[in-house]
Amino acid sequence: MDATILNYNVSDGVSNFLSKNKQLYIDGKWVDSKSGKTFEVEDPATGKQIATCAAGDSNDIDLAVKAARKAFDSGKWTSIPTNERGKIIWKIGDLIDKHAEELAQLESLDNGKPVTIAGAADVPLSSDIMRYMAGWATKIEGETIPISVPYTPGAQYHSYTLREPVGVVGQIIPWNFPLLMMAWKLAPALAAGCTIVLKPAEQTPLSALRLTEIINDSGLLPEGVLNVVTGLGEAAGAPLAAHPEVDKVAFTGSTEVGKLITQASAGNLKKVSLELGGKSPTIIFPDADVDAAIAGAASAIFFNHGQCCCAGSRLFAHEKIFEKVTEGISKIAEGIKVGPGMDTSTEMGPLVSDEQFQKVSGYIESGKQEGGEIVAGGKYDNASGGHFVHPTVFSKTNADMTLVKEEIFGPVVCAQPFSDENLEKIASEANNTNFGLAASIWTKNISVAHKLAAKIRSGTVWINCHNIFDASLPFGGYKESGWGREMGHEVLKNYTELKAITVNL
């Protein structure tokens, strides 16, 4: 394949990678799927094919799980001293940085996001989580516990706990941040000493395969520690979640699929962690720095084309500033350049797939039919084969509208004014959703900010900011936004078992 793909200039690394057959990675080897089936990967900006990948199914999942089981039980990874494990994970972070340009280009080609954003956010955040978790490899500790046992008077005991790796982990990652979600999943699992079978989203498998190729070529990980099976969710994801030799499954994606993952995992009661959907409120008080709040609220919903689980899709602005806020966000929306992600001047790329395009455009039409007023955007176009939806601002919305209740997962914000500054009422409106992933509050009154933050039922609350992430900050949700936390030292609980040991002295 030429260095120019679909009229895009790409690096030699990307061109070489796309010219190869995309196989499964099982037990340290690249192999075809047992069925020989494949599926196509498209460029969402044009709808044209850019790669063909092996379509794994339950047979391939079984081979991958057995390889991970053998690697875990044999101690290939767990027997490596923790400081050496940490060094290996750190080196993976270095490799991500070394190949930053091609990983950003693959992310843009595959997902549609602007290559500039992928290079500025997705790639460096991916290497950062590796380095952060590399440090934790030596710090997964138990504790000693003094005990008193009333039915053994005079006896002395020494009791302590150990944190041990949970075992074989099945990881299923989404299409909105493919590289970053892979890093979020791999880093803590490797630090804890687990072995892994990873299933990328079928819409965006390329960066996961390329990173796996980079790791394989480095020789850093023993065979079987990391296995990657591409394929459709029903054919590969479901059997991974249900496999009896998988000890734990970690899933990021929609709440609907998260519930199916939970059901599938019940066979052997494997541990489950879920990072799911959201319908996050952005709340702007009249004393806020309005210009900063406008910019922040626009970024909250339009970043990554609105394809963020924590997108600020419900906007609550006080009636005194409501018109100024909606006009300001609308002006930003209208000024965003929509185009192919590989165009360095693009600020918002296409949605990831035709399915997502149909879903989001359907919500726009639903909002219009239910009485919502479009004050910016509302346009969508797939005539060129790409899946383009322009940033959209709805006013005259209410809590009973489908547009407001359901997760859109696109660049569409629903604005509602509020007049009463009673924090109980505001919190009640903010919490009036099945989700509880994130929220942002914009005010100069620090007392109001802290009091309201305590009342909002979500895993993250940002004050005078939105979409601020760091490897040390735990991220996850309340209610139907999931179980457990990603990142921070909290994520290590997902990948470890706690063992209590008592010695009669």
Beta strands, then each sheet from edge to edge (+ up, - down):
strand 1: 4-5
strand 2: 8-9
strand 3: 24-26
strand 4: 29-31
strand 5: 38-43
strand 6: 48-54
strand 7: 144-145
strand 8: 157-165
strand 9: 168-172
strand 10: 195-199
strand 11: 226-228
strand 12: 248-252
strand 13: 271-275
strand 14: 281-284
strand 15: 314-318
strand 16: 373-376
strand 17: 380-381
strand 18: 388-389
strand 19: 392-395
strand 20: 412-418
strand 21: 435-436
strand 22: 438-442
strand 23: 460-463
strand 24: 478-479
strand 25: 482-483
strand 26: 496-504
sheet 1: 1+ 2-
sheet 2: 3+ 4-
sheet 3: 5+ 6-
sheet 4: 7+ 8- 26+
sheet 5: 11+ 10+ 9+ 12+ 13+ 25-
sheet 6: 16+ 19- 20- 15- 14- 22- 23-
sheet 7: 17+ 18-
sheet 8: 21+ 24-
end
